[in-house]
Amino acid sequence: MLTKRFFIAWIFVALTALALWNATPTFAQQPAQEKSLYDRLGGVYAIATVVDDFIERLLVNDILNANPKINEARDRVPKAGLKYRVTALVCQVTGGPEQYTGRTMKDSHAHLNITEKEWQAMAADFKGTLDKFKVPAKEQGGLIAIVESTKKDIVVASSATK
């Protein structure tokens, strides 16, 4: 009789231990994977809204408008098309499913002779747009890092030191 009670108690302990082990939350067993920047920004519609505001700021920026090459390019590229391309690019580089099919940053900006001053004007407009939409600091940092990574392909070398 004692062995039967011992055996039943042992099974109870084993089943309890197994139940407790299986009840351990998944996050305790595996680190949670962080959402992509794309998802943290709210996806394509939120990104398109921010891009729309950003492009509108660039179009009225006096520093950028002083560059005749930029004005010529604006005459060739419809505003809606530019917004579409920039939205697709931002979605792709932040981990979204959209695919950018335009030219490289270097190819699309080489003829514009963009100076450091113009780059800084663009960066200020970008920051203004991010602040307007209350994009959190972490996500702003991610976006700004992505934009900064393109600077070497956009700003003309001779003007980068001015």
N, C-alpha and C positions, 0 to 999 in steps of 0.2 A: 504494500500500500504506500509506503514511504517513497519508493522509487517512482511510482506512478505520479504522486504529488510533485516530486522533484522534476520529473519529466514535463509535466504540465506547466509548472512554474518557469522552467527553462524556455519552453516554447513561448510563453507569455512575454518573457523578457526579450527574447529574440524578435518576436513580432513587434513589440513596442519600439525596440531599437530601429528595426527596419522602417516602421512608420515614421519615426522621428527623422531618420535620415532622408526619407523620401519627401518629408514635409519641408526640408530646408529650401528656402526660396532660391529660384534659379539664379538671381543676381548674386547670391553668395557663392554659387558654384562657378559662375563664369562672369567675367567683367562685362558690363553692358556696353554695347557698341554705340558710340555717339552718332547722332543723326548727321547727315551731310550738311554742309553749309547751305546748299540749295534748299533742303528741307527746313533748316533753322530760319532761313530768310522768308519762308512761306510759299515757295514754289514759283512757277512761271508767272502767275498773275501779279503777285506781289513784286517780283523782280521787274516785270514789264512796267508797272506803275512807277517804280523808282527810276528806271531808265528813262521813261517819258519825261519826268521832271528834270532829270540830269541833262538830257539833250536840249530841252527848252532853255535851261540856264546857259548852256554853251553857245546857243544860237544868239544870245543877246549880250555875250561877254565882250566888252570893249577891247580888252587886250587881245583876244582871239580874232575879233573882227578887224583889227589893224593889220593882220597878216593877209595880204592879197591872195596867197596860194590857198589858204583855208576858205576864203570867200569863193574862189573859183571852184573848189571841190564841192562846196555846198550847192552851187548852181547845178552841178552834174548829178548829185546824189539826193534823191527826194528824202525829205525829213522822215517820212513814215518808213522808208526802206532802211535808213540809218538806225532808227529805233528798233526795227525788227532784227537787224544784224547784231546790234549790241545786246539786245535781250537774249538772243540765241547764244551768243558768246558767253555772257555772264552765266546763263543757265548751265552751259556745258562745263565751264571751268569751276563751277561750284558743286558739281556732282549731279546735276540734273540730267534728264533723258534727252533734252533737246541737243541738236547737233549744229554747230556753227560751220557754215560752208563757204564763208568769205575768204578773202585774201589774208595773208599773215599780217601781223601788226607792222612789220618792217615794210612790206610791199605796199600796204595801204597808206602809210604815212611818210614814206621816203621823200616824195616830191613836195611835201608841205613845208619843209624847212622849219619845223617846230623848235622853238627856243626853250631854254630853261624857264624863262619868265612866263611863257605861254603854258608850259607844263604845270608850273605852280598855280597859274590861274585856273587851269582845268582841275587840279587837285583840290583847290579851295571850293570850287563849285560842287565837286563830288562830295566833299565833306559836308557842305551845306545841305545837299540833298539827303544824305544819310541821316543827318541830325533832324531835318524836317520830318522824316518818317520814323524817327525814334528807333533807328536800327541799334540794337544793343552793342556795347563796346567790343565784345568778343567777335561778333560778326563784322563790325566795322573794321577791326584789325585784320580779319581774314580777307575782306574785300580790298582793303588798302594795300595789303601785301601782294595780292594778285595784280593790282594795277601797277604798283611799283616795279614788279618783275618785267613789265613791258617797256619801261622807260628807255632802256638802252636801244630798243628797236624803234622808238618814236622820236626822241629828242636828237637833233643833229649834233654830232660830236663837237663841232667848233663852237656851238652856242652853249653846250653843257657847262662850260667853264666861265661863261659870262656872268 
